[in-house]
């Protein structure tokens, strides 16, 4: 086995472990907030929880087949299996775009001034979260249906050198109208949600800049604490959007390069895998930064230990 194959195996395994660990931990923390201490729950936490779930599914459907193939585990992807995995990954990737955009919009409205033209939306945000999440599931579930007509399972692996080919699906006889409708729908969706993401992010950056100038001489601890909490949440979301933009446009570039540039399959496989999985892997660690729920969870565990300790915390 070539050293390049060993690097690929280690890289995919590392991505899988780090991504699952971060997203699973964050998902459990949000479940803890919902079930054990609902007073900690905020409306935006439903979007965060949905994003972590989408991240786990995206990592699973993108990286698990690559990891198994890199260790020469022979998978027999017949038509149904191939289409199911490819469809599930495509839907979860689309959900990632839409959920991040929804998160950016929600926070932009939340931090907007009570005198702004968006102020009337604040009271309507929480009731709209679940319908919005349901809507983006419906959109992404239907938009990828035409893709199923254009792929077919690759029953047997093709051995190249000492490694198995990582191609599980091959293109079926392409139908021009189906491909055109799919590309058009995906382009419209991406442009709409990416522009929405960029617009709300620029709006939040402007608000933060103005807020810093206005509160420079405010010394009220209560106001300062509330403002600091919202500022940290806004910074985290802006950082998320920045990472998303980087991985999204980088992966788009690599995809076009692989279609029109020199062929170097194995290297492009690794790069594409890293870029397409980079955002869901980094996402939970950005969200866990400065999250009050973590410190409260640790504090609750300490109180739990004290309660059932034979000596007690003050004994």
N, C-alpha and C positions, 0 to 999 in steps of 0.2 A: 504494500500500500504506500502510495506516495505521501510525502510530508504534507503536501497541499490538502490531501484528503483528511489527514489528522487535524489540521487547522480548521477545516470546514466542520468536522464533527464537534470539536471543542467549542467552536464559535456558536453553532446552532444550539448545542446543549446549554451553554452559558446564557444565551438569550432566552431560552425556554425557562430555565430555572429562575433567572432574575425577574422575568416578566410575570410568571405565575406567582412567585413569592410576594412581589409588591402588590399586585392586583388582588390576590386572595386575602392578604392582610388588611388592605384598605376596605375590601368588601365586608369582611368580618367586623371591622370597626364601625362601619355604617349600620350593619345589622344590629350590633350592640346598641347603637344610639337609638334605633327605631324601636327595639323590643325591650331593652332594659332601662334606658334613661331617655324617654321621649322628650323630656324638657330640653335636651341638647339638640334636638332635631330642628333643622332649618328647611324651608321650602326647597332651597337649591340643592340640599343633600340628596333629594330624589334623582336629580340629574347626575350628580356625582356617582351615585350608586349604579345608575344605568350605564354610565361611561365605563366604570370598572368591570361590569358584567360583559359589556361589548368587547372590552380589551381582552378579557380572558378567552372569549370565544374566538376572537380574531387571531390571537397567538396560537391557540390550539389548532385551528384549521390551516394556519399558514406554516407553522414550524414543525408540528408533530410529523407530518409526512416527510419533511426534509430530514429530520433527525433519524427517522426509521430508515430512509433510503441511504443516508450517509453511513449507517451501520450495516448496510446490505441486507436489511430485512425485506424479504420479498413480499410486496403487497400486490394483491390482485385487484386492481381497480377496474371492475367491469363498468358498463355504462352508468348504472344507477349510482354506484359508489363514487365514481369520478365526478358525475354531475352534482351529487349531493355535497361533496366536499368543496368543490369549486364554487357552487352556488352559495353555500353557507359562508365561506370566506368573503366572497364578493359582497354579500348582504351586510356582514358585520363591519367590513371596511367602509361601506357607504354609511352605516349607522354611526361610525366613529366621526365622519365628516359632519353629519347632521347634528349629532349630540354636542360636539365641540362648538359648533355655530350657535346652537340653542343656549349653551352655557354662556357664551359671550354676550348674546342678546339679553339674557336674564340679568346678568351682572351689570350690564350697561344701564338697564332700566332701574335696577336697584340703587345704584350709586348716583343716579341723576338727581338734580336739584328738584325740590318740591315746586319750584316755579317754572320748571322747564316744560316743554310741550309734550314730554313723555311721562309727566307725573301722573296722569290719569290711568296709565297702564299698571302702576304699582299695585293697586288693589286687585287687579285682575290677573296678576302673575301666577299666584299659587293655584287657582282653579284651572289654569290653562296648561299646567305642566304635564299632567297625565295625558290629556288629549293630544298634546304636541308630540309626546313620545310615541303614542299609538299611531299618529299620522306618519311619522318618519319611518316606523316599522312597515306600514302599509306601502308607502312610496318605494322603499328599497326592496321589499319583497316582490313587488310587481315589476319594477324596472329591469330586474335581471332575468326575468322569465324567458325573453327571447334568446338569451345566451345559451340556454339549455339545448336549443336546436342545433347549435354550431359546434358542439364538442362531443367526443366519443371516447370511451374508456380505452386505456392502453393496457391490454391484458397482460402482456409479457414485457419485462424490462429489457432494454437494450444495453448490453454490456459495452462500456467504452473504457478501454484500458483495464484498470482494476476496480472501477467503481460502477455502480448501477446508475443508469440515467434517471434523473429526477423528474422526467416528464411522465405524468400519470395520465394526462388527457391529451388527445391530439385533435386538431381541427377536423371537423366533419366537412362535408360538402357545403361551402359557405353560400348562404342565400343573401344576395345583395340587399334586398329590402329589409331583411331581419337585422343584418349587421348595421345598416344605415340608421334604422330606428333606434337600435341599442346605443350606438355611439352618440346620436343626437340627444337622447334622453339623459345619458350620463354626463355629457358636456353641459347641458342646461342645468342639471342638478349641481354639478361641481361649481360652475360659475356663480350660480345663485347663492349657494351656501358659503363659498369662499369669500365672495364679495361682501356678504353679510357679516362674516367673521372679521374681515379687515376693517369694514366701516365702523362696527361697534368697538373694535379694539382702538382705533384712532380716536374715537369719541371718548373712551375711558382714559386714554393717555392725556387728552386735553383736559378732562375733568380733574385728573390727579395733579396736573401742573397748576391749574387754577386753585385747587384746594390747598396745595402747598404754599402758594403765595398768600392766600387769605388767612390761613390758620397759623402763620409763622409766629404771631404774637399772642395766640390764645393759650392760656395756661390752665384752663379748667381740666381737671383730671378725668372727669366723667366724659366730657365731650371728646377729649383726646383719646380715651380708651376705645370709645365707639368708633371714632374715625380710624384709629389704628387697626381695628379688627376688619373693617371694610376695606381698608387700604391693602392689608395683607392678602385678603381674598382676591381683590382685583389684580394685585401683582401676580399671584399664582395663576390666575386665568390668562392674563396677558402672556406669561411665560409659556403656558400650555399652547396658546395660539401660535406663539413664535416657533416652538418646536414643531407643531403641526405643519406650519407653512414650509419649514425647512425640509422635513421628511417628504411632504407631499410633492413639492416641486422637484426635489432631488430624484425621487422615485420616478416621476413623470419623465424627467430627462433621461434616466437610465433606460426606461422602457422604450422610448423613441430611439435611443442610441442602439439598443439591442436589435431593433427592427431594421435599422438602416445603416448601422456601422459595421465594423469588422466583427466576425463571429469569434467569441471566446466564451463558450457556454458556461464552464464551471466558475470562472471568475465573476461573470455577470449574475449567475445564480446566487452566489454568496452576497454580492453587493445588493442585489434586488431584495434578498431575504432580510438583510440588515436594515435597509431603508423602509421596507414595508412593515417591518415589525418594530422599528425604532420608537415610533410614537406611543403605541400601547405599552411598551416596556418602560419608557421614561415617565409616562403620565402619572402613575400612582405615587412615585417618589416626589414629583412636583407638588401633588395635592397633599401629601403627608407633611410637607414643610409648613411649619407654623400652624398646624391644625390643632384647635383647642380640644377636639375630641380625643386626641391621643393622650394629652396630659391628664384629661379627666378620666380616661379609661385606666391609666396607670394608677391614678389616685384611688379609683374605685377598687382596684385589685388590692391595694394596700389596706383599705378599710375592710375588705372582705377577709383578708388574712388576720387582721386585728380582731375581728368579730369572733372568729373560730379558733383563735389562739388560746391555748390553755392558760397562759400567763397574762394575756392581754397586752395592749400596746402601752398601757400606763402602769402595768404591774411591776 
